[in-house]
Structure formats: structure tokens, C-alpha cells
Amino acid sequence: MEKILGIDPGYGRLGYAIVERTKSDLTAIRFGVIDTPKQKALHLRLKIIYDHLKQMAHEFSPTVMAIEKLYFFRNVTTAIEVGESRGVALLVAAEFQMDVYEYTPHQVKQAVVGQGRATKMQVQEMVKLLYRLREKPKPDDAADALAVAWCHGMSSRALEVFKNETDL
């Protein structure tokens, strides 16, 4: 059994998911968002993210962090701030000795929906079906974190199958 901490980085709202992977299944244990108040300075917002992620790492002991890579931003300031939130998440992964796997938005959408140009709505709907949830996870940042964890869970399962076949 492996516990995955899925991260959709953001400084205003960071999506997270704790997912348990067994040989035959992926189960969402907890998911949601870490909201940070707009009126606070960036360093204080990053501290809020750090404290929440650290608390989750203590509570759930994930062994893996699956995090979305920064892909393309038109606004350089936003890209830098989102990158800083990624840095905070990666610091928590290092502190708790998690293995880190990074996936592009295209890879995540491909794994969850079957096509890299899927819409947010399609991702939410597929995440609901794949994890057998009662309703679509909201906001979309939480769905994206679940999707990143799913992407890793399926990728690592495929690697294990391949490794086992080559070990024969």
C-alpha cells in the first residue's frame, strides 16, 4: 500500500488529495483546498500552505508526492508566485522523505480523461467516476489534485507491471 499526496499548486488556493493505492485500487481518503487570504502578504500565505501540508504529512504519512508541473503562464508574476507555492510543497516532501513525481497538465488530463486537451469540467466528471465519489469534487483545484494523484497511481502501477515482467 502506498499513500500519495496529490498537489495542484497555487498560492491563493492550493488543491490537495490524500490517495491510498493498493495493488488493485486507488481510494480518495481526503481532498480539498488550502485557501489563503488575499489581504495577507505572500510570505504569510506561503506559511499557511506550509503549515497545512505539514499537518497532513503528520496525519497521513504519505510516501509519495505527485505534483503538477508549471506549464505555461502569460502572467510572469503569477507564475513566480505559483512556483513559490510549489517550492513550499516540495520542501514538505523533502522534510517527510517523500518521493516526488511531477506531471504536466497534459499528462494528467491524458491519464484521467484520455486526452490532453480535456476541460476542467471533463476532469471533474472523470475524477468523480474513477474514485467512485457521490458528486464532482469542488472546487476544480481539489479535482486537479485528485487527478494528479490518479495519474501517478496509474503510472507507478504500469511501471511495477513492466518491472515484474522484465524480472522474469
N, CA and C atoms as a LAMMPS dump frame, in Angstrom:
ITEM: TIMESTEP
0
ITEM: NUMBER OF ATOMS
504
ITEM: BOX BOUNDS ff ff ff
-5.0000000000000000e+02 5.0000000000000000e+02
-5.0000000000000000e+02 5.0000000000000000e+02
-5.0000000000000000e+02 5.0000000000000000e+02
ITEM: ATOMS id mol type element x y z
1 1 1 N 0.845 -1.183 0
2 1 2 C 0 0 0
3 1 3 C 0.89 1.247 0
4 2 1 N 0.464 2.211 -0.776
5 2 2 C 1.194 3.467 -0.904
6 2 3 C 0.203 4.608 -0.686
7 3 1 N 0.636 5.634 0.039
8 3 2 C -0.192 6.835 0.189
9 3 3 C 0.432 7.941 -0.637
10 4 1 N -0.402 8.55 -1.459
11 4 2 C 0.028 9.601 -2.382
12 4 3 C -0.571 10.924 -1.923
13 5 1 N 0.265 11.947 -1.884
14 5 2 C -0.214 13.311 -1.655
15 5 3 C -0.2 14.009 -3.004
16 6 1 N -1.387 14.222 -3.573
17 6 2 C -1.517 14.913 -4.853
18 6 3 C -1.619 16.411 -4.618
19 7 1 N -0.887 17.185 -5.419
20 7 2 C -0.859 18.641 -5.246
21 7 3 C -1.136 19.351 -6.569
22 8 1 N -2.115 20.263 -6.534
23 8 2 C -2.34 21.218 -7.615
24 8 3 C -1.891 22.564 -7.057
25 9 1 N -0.678 23.024 -7.43
26 9 2 C -0.1 24.195 -6.767
27 9 3 C -0.845 25.498 -7.047
28 10 1 N -0.821 26.356 -6.06
29 10 2 C -1.399 27.688 -6.157
30 10 3 C -1.13 28.403 -4.856
31 11 1 N -1.072 29.71 -4.877
32 11 2 C -0.827 30.438 -3.632
33 11 3 C -2.123 30.996 -3.051
34 12 1 N -3.104 31.289 -3.879
35 12 2 C -4.409 31.729 -3.393
36 12 3 C -5.24 30.54 -2.966
37 13 1 N -5.101 29.463 -3.725
38 13 2 C -5.824 28.228 -3.445
39 13 3 C -4.975 27.075 -3.958
40 14 1 N -4.562 26.215 -3.058
41 14 2 C -3.78 25.03 -3.421
42 14 3 C -4.656 23.802 -3.236
43 15 1 N -4.777 22.989 -4.282
44 15 2 C -5.55 21.76 -4.185
45 15 3 C -4.69 20.634 -3.642
46 16 1 N -5.286 19.799 -2.791
47 16 2 C -4.56 18.651 -2.246
48 16 3 C -5.463 17.418 -2.253
49 17 1 N -4.836 16.257 -2.276
50 17 2 C -5.562 14.994 -2.186
51 17 3 C -4.666 13.967 -1.515
52 18 1 N -5.224 13.236 -0.582
53 18 2 C -4.557 12.08 0.003
54 18 3 C -5.247 10.865 -0.605
55 19 1 N -4.457 10.054 -1.299
56 19 2 C -4.99 8.892 -2.011
57 19 3 C -4.21 7.655 -1.58
58 20 1 N -4.942 6.593 -1.335
59 20 2 C -4.314 5.325 -0.966
60 20 3 C -4.328 4.409 -2.182
61 21 1 N -3.161 3.86 -2.503
62 21 2 C -3.05 2.952 -3.652
63 21 3 C -2.721 1.558 -3.152
64 22 1 N -3.586 0.609 -3.498
65 22 2 C -3.307 -0.797 -3.253
66 22 3 C -2.995 -1.428 -4.603
67 23 1 N -2.762 -2.725 -4.619
68 23 2 C -2.446 -3.38 -5.898
69 23 3 C -3.581 -3.247 -6.902
70 24 1 N -4.812 -3.16 -6.414
71 24 2 C -5.939 -3.173 -7.344
72 24 3 C -6.798 -1.915 -7.346
73 25 1 N -6.464 -0.92 -6.519
74 25 2 C -7.398 0.197 -6.402
75 25 3 C -6.707 1.485 -5.954
76 26 1 N -7.358 2.589 -6.258
77 26 2 C -6.974 3.909 -5.748
78 26 3 C -8.189 4.472 -5.013
79 27 1 N -7.988 4.89 -3.771
80 27 2 C -9.081 5.39 -2.946
81 27 3 C -8.753 6.785 -2.43
82 28 1 N -9.687 7.709 -2.617
83 28 2 C -9.522 9.067 -2.091
84 28 3 C -9.839 9.047 -0.602
85 29 1 N -8.848 9.415 0.205
86 29 2 C -9.018 9.445 1.656
87 29 3 C -9.499 10.827 2.098
88 30 1 N -8.839 11.867 1.589
89 30 2 C -9.231 13.246 1.886
90 30 3 C -8.784 14.129 0.728
91 31 1 N -9.579 15.131 0.433
92 31 2 C -9.197 16.093 -0.6
93 31 3 C -9.873 17.419 -0.309
94 32 1 N -9.3 18.452 -0.883
95 32 2 C -9.851 19.782 -0.676
96 32 3 C -8.875 20.837 -1.14
97 33 1 N -8.996 22.016 -0.569
98 33 2 C -8.11 23.119 -0.93
99 33 3 C -7.613 23.814 0.332
100 34 1 N -6.461 24.421 0.191
101 34 2 C -5.933 25.308 1.218
102 34 3 C -6.097 26.712 0.658
103 35 1 N -7.014 27.471 1.245
104 35 2 C -7.244 28.859 0.827
105 35 3 C -6.369 29.777 1.663
106 36 1 N -5.797 30.779 1.008
107 36 2 C -5.019 31.771 1.745
108 36 3 C -5.647 33.144 1.522
109 37 1 N -5.759 33.944 2.574
110 37 2 C -6.415 35.255 2.467
111 37 3 C -5.652 36.222 1.557
112 38 1 N -6.374 36.838 0.642
113 38 2 C -5.767 37.78 -0.31
114 38 3 C -5.106 38.969 0.374
115 39 1 N -5.625 39.367 1.519
116 39 2 C -5.086 40.554 2.181
117 39 3 C -3.758 40.287 2.895
118 40 1 N -3.368 39.024 3.018
119 40 2 C -2.092 38.712 3.686
120 40 3 C -0.935 38.811 2.704
121 41 1 N 0.229 39.108 3.226
122 41 2 C 1.45 39.16 2.412
123 41 3 C 1.781 37.755 1.905
124 42 1 N 2.467 37.698 0.769
125 42 2 C 2.766 36.414 0.131
126 42 3 C 3.486 35.463 1.078
127 43 1 N 4.478 35.94 1.819
128 43 2 C 5.223 35.033 2.7
129 43 3 C 4.326 34.435 3.784
130 44 1 N 3.318 35.164 4.218
131 44 2 C 2.381 34.636 5.21
132 44 3 C 1.43 33.622 4.577
133 45 1 N 1.069 33.86 3.328
134 45 2 C 0.223 32.902 2.602
135 45 3 C 0.981 31.595 2.391
136 46 1 N 2.263 31.7 2.06
137 46 2 C 3.083 30.5 1.874
138 46 3 C 3.236 29.737 3.192
139 47 1 N 3.313 30.454 4.296
140 47 2 C 3.412 29.809 5.622
141 47 3 C 2.137 29.039 5.935
142 48 1 N 0.988 29.574 5.556
143 48 2 C -0.288 28.87 5.75
144 48 3 C -0.265 27.552 4.982
145 49 1 N 0.181 27.605 3.736
146 49 2 C 0.275 26.392 2.914
147 49 3 C 1.225 25.394 3.571
148 50 1 N 2.378 25.874 3.979
149 50 2 C 3.379 25.017 4.623
150 50 3 C 2.801 24.322 5.857
151 51 1 N 2.16 25.083 6.724
152 51 2 C 1.61 24.518 7.957
153 51 3 C 0.549 23.455 7.67
154 52 1 N -0.337 23.712 6.709
155 52 2 C -1.387 22.74 6.372
156 52 3 C -0.794 21.466 5.774
157 53 1 N 0.146 21.615 4.848
158 53 2 C 0.744 20.431 4.226
159 53 3 C 1.539 19.617 5.242
160 54 1 N 2.223 20.303 6.128
161 54 2 C 2.991 19.616 7.171
162 54 3 C 2.046 18.831 8.092
163 55 1 N 0.926 19.436 8.45
164 55 2 C -0.053 18.756 9.299
165 55 3 C -0.603 17.512 8.601
166 56 1 N -0.868 17.617 7.291
167 56 2 C -1.36 16.455 6.541
168 56 3 C -0.309 15.353 6.469
169 57 1 N 0.943 15.747 6.291
170 57 2 C 2.022 14.759 6.24
171 57 3 C 2.134 14.028 7.576
172 58 1 N 1.988 14.75 8.683
173 58 2 C 1.995 14.113 10.009
174 58 3 C 0.822 13.152 10.154
175 59 1 N -0.351 13.594 9.748
176 59 2 C -1.568 12.81 9.954
177 59 3 C -1.643 11.573 9.069
178 60 1 N -1.24 11.684 7.797
179 60 2 C -1.456 10.591 6.846
180 60 3 C -0.186 9.843 6.437
181 61 1 N 0.972 10.378 6.709
182 61 2 C 2.262 9.756 6.363
183 61 3 C 2.356 9.313 4.901
184 62 1 N 2.12 10.215 3.956
185 62 2 C 2.268 9.818 2.552
186 62 3 C 3.736 9.52 2.244
187 63 1 N 3.947 8.574 1.345
188 63 2 C 5.313 8.22 0.941
189 63 3 C 5.684 8.867 -0.382
190 64 1 N 4.681 9.379 -1.085
191 64 2 C 4.88 9.946 -2.415
192 64 3 C 4.13 11.265 -2.528
193 65 1 N 4.75 12.226 -3.214
194 65 2 C 4.052 13.445 -3.6
195 65 3 C 3.998 13.472 -5.125
196 66 1 N 2.792 13.609 -5.658
197 66 2 C 2.593 13.801 -7.095
198 66 3 C 2.139 15.246 -7.258
199 67 1 N 2.898 16.016 -8.012
200 67 2 C 2.639 17.454 -8.103
201 67 3 C 2.616 17.887 -9.56
202 68 1 N 1.71 18.801 -9.865
203 68 2 C 1.613 19.299 -11.23
204 68 3 C 2.755 20.269 -11.509
205 69 1 N 3.372 20.088 -12.672
206 69 2 C 4.438 20.996 -13.112
207 69 3 C 3.826 22.305 -13.581
208 70 1 N 4.592 23.369 -13.433
209 70 2 C 4.188 24.634 -14.042
210 70 3 C 4.331 24.459 -15.539
211 71 1 N 3.336 24.861 -16.274
212 71 2 C 3.395 24.623 -17.701
213 71 3 C 3.563 25.915 -18.481
214 72 1 N 2.549 26.753 -18.463
215 72 2 C 2.609 27.984 -19.248
216 72 3 C 1.767 29.038 -18.564
217 73 1 N 2.363 30.167 -18.312
218 73 2 C 1.643 31.284 -17.71
219 73 3 C 1.904 32.532 -18.532
220 74 1 N 0.856 33.27 -18.812
221 74 2 C 1.019 34.551 -19.505
222 74 3 C 1.482 35.622 -18.522
223 75 1 N 1.07 35.491 -17.278
224 75 2 C 1.404 36.472 -16.254
225 75 3 C 2.629 35.98 -15.478
226 76 1 N 3.752 36.626 -15.668
227 76 2 C 5.008 36.205 -15.043
228 76 3 C 4.915 36.258 -13.521
229 77 1 N 4.288 37.289 -12.982
230 77 2 C 4.157 37.411 -11.527
231 77 3 C 3.389 36.23 -10.953
232 78 1 N 2.293 35.852 -11.593
233 78 2 C 1.516 34.701 -11.144
234 78 3 C 2.351 33.433 -11.218
235 79 1 N 3.088 33.258 -12.297
236 79 2 C 3.935 32.068 -12.453
237 79 3 C 4.954 31.976 -11.325
238 80 1 N 5.553 33.09 -10.976
239 80 2 C 6.549 33.099 -9.9
240 80 3 C 5.888 32.724 -8.574
241 81 1 N 4.736 33.304 -8.286
242 81 2 C 4.06 33.027 -7.018
243 81 3 C 3.578 31.582 -6.937
244 82 1 N 3.058 31.041 -8.043
245 82 2 C 2.658 29.633 -8.062
246 82 3 C 3.899 28.752 -7.901
247 83 1 N 4.993 29.147 -8.538
248 83 2 C 6.252 28.417 -8.383
249 83 3 C 6.725 28.408 -6.941
250 84 1 N 6.518 29.509 -6.246
251 84 2 C 6.896 29.568 -4.833
252 84 3 C 6.037 28.622 -3.996
253 85 1 N 4.759 28.488 -4.33
254 85 2 C 3.901 27.542 -3.599
255 85 3 C 4.337 26.101 -3.88
256 86 1 N 4.791 25.842 -5.109
257 86 2 C 5.351 24.521 -5.429
258 86 3 C 6.579 24.263 -4.563
259 87 1 N 7.412 25.283 -4.411
260 87 2 C 8.612 25.147 -3.591
261 87 3 C 8.284 24.784 -2.154
262 88 1 N 7.244 25.396 -1.609
263 88 2 C 6.808 25.077 -0.245
264 88 3 C 6.367 23.614 -0.171
265 89 1 N 5.578 23.17 -1.146
266 89 2 C 5.126 21.774 -1.164
267 89 3 C 6.316 20.822 -1.275
268 90 1 N 7.266 21.155 -2.135
269 90 2 C 8.446 20.302 -2.305
270 90 3 C 9.295 20.272 -1.037
271 91 1 N 9.342 21.373 -0.309
272 91 2 C 10.055 21.401 0.968
273 91 3 C 9.42 20.423 1.956
274 92 1 N 8.094 20.415 2.026
275 92 2 C 7.4 19.471 2.914
276 92 3 C 7.708 18.038 2.482
277 93 1 N 7.72 17.785 1.18
278 93 2 C 8.06 16.443 0.688
279 93 3 C 9.459 16.045 1.147
280 94 1 N 10.4 16.963 1.067
281 94 2 C 11.773 16.675 1.497
282 94 3 C 11.828 16.426 3.004
283 95 1 N 11.127 17.251 3.775
284 95 2 C 11.124 17.089 5.236
285 95 3 C 10.584 15.732 5.659
286 96 1 N 9.59 15.235 4.927
287 96 2 C 8.954 13.973 5.289
288 96 3 C 9.431 12.812 4.412
289 97 1 N 10.528 13.022 3.71
290 97 2 C 11.199 11.996 2.904
291 97 3 C 10.257 11.301 1.919
292 98 1 N 9.423 12.098 1.27
293 98 2 C 8.542 11.565 0.228
294 98 3 C 9.299 11.533 -1.09
295 99 1 N 9.018 10.536 -1.898
296 99 2 C 9.477 10.559 -3.277
297 99 3 C 8.593 11.558 -4.013
298 100 1 N 9.159 12.299 -4.951
299 100 2 C 8.398 13.327 -5.67
300 100 3 C 8.34 12.983 -7.154
301 101 1 N 7.137 13.053 -7.712
302 101 2 C 6.906 12.832 -9.138
303 101 3 C 6.132 14.027 -9.669
304 102 1 N 6.601 14.559 -10.789
305 102 2 C 5.98 15.739 -11.381
306 102 3 C 5.336 15.374 -12.716
307 103 1 N 4.158 15.925 -12.957
308 103 2 C 3.408 15.644 -14.178
309 103 3 C 2.908 16.951 -14.78
310 104 1 N 2.951 17.031 -16.097
311 104 2 C 2.414 18.208 -16.776
312 104 3 C 0.884 18.127 -16.779
313 105 1 N 0.204 19.255 -16.928
314 105 2 C -1.258 19.215 -17.04
315 105 3 C -1.713 18.289 -18.176
316 106 1 N -0.973 18.272 -19.279
317 106 2 C -1.31 17.407 -20.413
318 106 3 C -1.256 15.935 -19.999
319 107 1 N -0.208 15.54 -19.284
320 107 2 C -0.079 14.151 -18.834
321 107 3 C -1.221 13.772 -17.893
322 108 1 N -1.578 14.677 -17.009
323 108 2 C -2.647 14.403 -16.046
324 108 3 C -3.975 14.216 -16.774
325 109 1 N -4.298 15.129 -17.675
326 109 2 C -5.551 15.03 -18.432
327 109 3 C -5.58 13.768 -19.278
328 110 1 N -4.454 13.415 -19.871
329 110 2 C -4.355 12.197 -20.679
330 110 3 C -4.657 10.969 -19.816
331 111 1 N -4.095 10.922 -18.61
332 111 2 C -4.284 9.774 -17.721
333 111 3 C -5.718 9.663 -17.212
334 112 1 N -6.352 10.796 -16.957
335 112 2 C -7.674 10.795 -16.332
336 112 3 C -8.802 10.764 -17.358
337 113 1 N -8.688 11.572 -18.395
338 113 2 C -9.773 11.715 -19.371
339 113 3 C -9.496 10.937 -20.656
340 114 1 N -8.213 10.754 -20.979
341 114 2 C -7.866 10.065 -22.218
342 114 3 C -7.438 11.015 -23.314
343 115 1 N -7.477 12.302 -23.034
344 115 2 C -6.991 13.294 -23.994
345 115 3 C -6.411 14.485 -23.237
346 116 1 N -5.317 15.003 -23.746
347 116 2 C -4.585 16.059 -23.073
348 116 3 C -5.22 17.429 -23.115
349 117 1 N -6.255 17.605 -23.932
350 117 2 C -6.905 18.917 -24.038
351 117 3 C -8.279 18.929 -23.356
352 118 1 N -8.458 18.07 -22.373
353 118 2 C -9.737 17.977 -21.673
354 118 3 C -10.034 19.274 -20.918
355 119 1 N -11.316 19.546 -20.741
356 119 2 C -11.743 20.73 -19.987
357 119 3 C -11.736 20.429 -18.486
358 120 1 N -11.811 21.492 -17.688
359 120 2 C -11.901 21.329 -16.227
360 120 3 C -13.125 20.49 -15.863
361 121 1 N -14.231 20.733 -16.544
362 121 2 C -15.47 20.001 -16.278
363 121 3 C -15.298 18.507 -16.573
364 122 1 N -14.63 18.18 -17.677
365 122 2 C -14.389 16.778 -18.018
366 122 3 C -13.501 16.105 -16.971
367 123 1 N -12.494 16.824 -16.508
368 123 2 C -11.607 16.273 -15.47
369 123 3 C -12.414 16.011 -14.199
370 124 1 N -13.234 16.966 -13.783
371 124 2 C -14.054 16.786 -12.578
372 124 3 C -14.975 15.574 -12.709
373 125 1 N -15.61 15.437 -13.856
374 125 2 C -16.541 14.324 -14.066
375 125 3 C -15.814 12.979 -14.034
376 126 1 N -14.668 12.901 -14.698
377 126 2 C -13.913 11.642 -14.714
378 126 3 C -13.345 11.314 -13.335
379 127 1 N -12.88 12.31 -12.609
380 127 2 C -12.374 12.078 -11.25
381 127 3 C -13.497 11.508 -10.378
382 128 1 N -14.693 12.056 -10.519
383 128 2 C -15.848 11.542 -9.773
384 128 3 C -16.062 10.061 -10.078
385 129 1 N -16.021 9.7 -11.356
386 129 2 C -16.242 8.309 -11.758
387 129 3 C -15.098 7.397 -11.323
388 130 1 N -13.87 7.826 -11.542
389 130 2 C -12.712 6.984 -11.237
390 130 3 C -12.595 6.676 -9.744
391 131 1 N -12.877 7.654 -8.911
392 131 2 C -12.788 7.456 -7.46
393 131 3 C -14.121 7.023 -6.84
394 132 1 N -15.15 6.878 -7.675
395 132 2 C -16.481 6.484 -7.219
396 132 3 C -17.014 7.434 -6.13
397 133 1 N -16.92 8.726 -6.419
398 133 2 C -17.406 9.752 -5.494
399 133 3 C -18.886 10.019 -5.75
400 134 1 N -19.589 10.492 -4.763
401 134 2 C -21.021 10.787 -4.918
402 134 3 C -21.281 11.989 -5.808
403 135 1 N -20.373 12.956 -5.74
404 135 2 C -20.526 14.155 -6.573
405 135 3 C -19.165 14.618 -7.063
406 136 1 N -19.203 15.514 -8.04
407 136 2 C -17.95 16.043 -8.578
408 136 3 C -17.201 16.798 -7.491
409 137 1 N -15.898 16.561 -7.376
410 137 2 C -15.124 17.299 -6.377
411 137 3 C -15.026 18.772 -6.753
412 138 1 N -15.272 19.622 -5.772
413 138 2 C -15.201 21.064 -5.993
414 138 3 C -14.387 21.676 -4.876
415 139 1 N -13.71 22.764 -5.127
416 139 2 C -13.534 23.419 -6.415
417 139 3 C -12.621 22.603 -7.33
418 140 1 N -12.404 23.103 -8.539
419 140 2 C -11.638 22.336 -9.517
420 140 3 C -10.192 22.096 -9.079
421 141 1 N -9.667 22.904 -8.168
422 141 2 C -8.306 22.683 -7.664
423 141 3 C -8.224 21.351 -6.909
424 142 1 N -9.276 21.004 -6.165
425 142 2 C -9.321 19.722 -5.458
426 142 3 C -9.412 18.578 -6.461
427 143 1 N -10.241 18.755 -7.495
428 143 2 C -10.348 17.738 -8.545
429 143 3 C -9.012 17.554 -9.25
430 144 1 N -8.31 18.649 -9.493
431 144 2 C -7 18.566 -10.149
432 144 3 C -5.991 17.82 -9.28
433 145 1 N -6.023 18.034 -7.966
434 145 2 C -5.119 17.313 -7.068
435 145 3 C -5.427 15.815 -7.085
436 146 1 N -6.712 15.465 -7.091
437 146 2 C -7.1 14.055 -7.214
438 146 3 C -6.636 13.485 -8.549
439 147 1 N -6.738 14.288 -9.602
440 147 2 C -6.317 13.846 -10.936
441 147 3 C -4.809 13.607 -10.993
442 148 1 N -4.024 14.479 -10.369
443 148 2 C -2.564 14.305 -10.344
444 148 3 C -2.218 13.02 -9.597
445 149 1 N -2.897 12.772 -8.476
446 149 2 C -2.654 11.543 -7.716
447 149 3 C -3.036 10.319 -8.541
448 150 1 N -4.152 10.397 -9.287
449 150 2 C -4.576 9.289 -10.149
450 150 3 C -3.524 9.031 -11.227
451 151 1 N -3.055 10.094 -11.833
452 151 2 C -2.025 9.993 -12.872
453 151 3 C -0.811 9.249 -12.328
454 152 1 N -0.364 9.616 -11.14
455 152 2 C 0.788 8.929 -10.554
456 152 3 C 0.451 7.477 -10.216
457 153 1 N -0.708 7.266 -9.624
458 153 2 C -1.101 5.904 -9.254
459 153 3 C -1.121 4.967 -10.441
460 154 1 N -1.646 5.431 -11.556
461 154 2 C -1.691 4.605 -12.765
462 154 3 C -0.3 4.452 -13.379
463 155 1 N 0.488 5.509 -13.368
464 155 2 C 1.846 5.453 -13.929
465 155 3 C 2.728 4.507 -13.127
466 156 1 N 2.661 4.598 -11.807
467 156 2 C 3.51 3.743 -10.978
468 156 3 C 3.063 2.29 -11.063
469 157 1 N 1.774 2.053 -11.209
470 157 2 C 1.275 0.681 -11.371
471 157 3 C 1.808 0.09 -12.679
472 158 1 N 1.778 0.886 -13.746
473 158 2 C 2.288 0.41 -15.036
474 158 3 C 3.777 0.102 -14.943
475 159 1 N 4.531 0.939 -14.241
476 159 2 C 5.966 0.695 -14.07
477 159 3 C 6.224 -0.583 -13.285
478 160 1 N 5.4 -0.858 -12.268
479 160 2 C 5.561 -2.088 -11.494
480 160 3 C 5.291 -3.314 -12.355
481 161 1 N 4.243 -3.263 -13.168
482 161 2 C 3.928 -4.381 -14.059
483 161 3 C 5.083 -4.608 -15.021
484 162 1 N 5.579 -3.523 -15.612
485 162 2 C 6.699 -3.628 -16.55
486 162 3 C 7.928 -4.204 -15.858
487 163 1 N 8.228 -3.73 -14.659
488 163 2 C 9.39 -4.209 -13.911
489 163 3 C 9.243 -5.694 -13.606
490 164 1 N 8.055 -6.113 -13.167
491 164 2 C 7.824 -7.521 -12.848
492 164 3 C 7.973 -8.406 -14.078
493 165 1 N 7.525 -7.912 -15.234
494 165 2 C 7.654 -8.694 -16.467
495 165 3 C 9.106 -8.806 -16.9
496 166 1 N 9.894 -7.763 -16.71
497 166 2 C 11.299 -7.807 -17.125
498 166 3 C 12.155 -8.588 -16.14
499 167 1 N 11.659 -8.784 -14.912
500 167 2 C 12.401 -9.56 -13.916
501 167 3 C 12.246 -11.062 -14.118
502 168 1 N 11.323 -11.483 -14.973
503 168 2 C 11.085 -12.922 -15.19
504 168 3 C 12.231 -13.597 -15.881
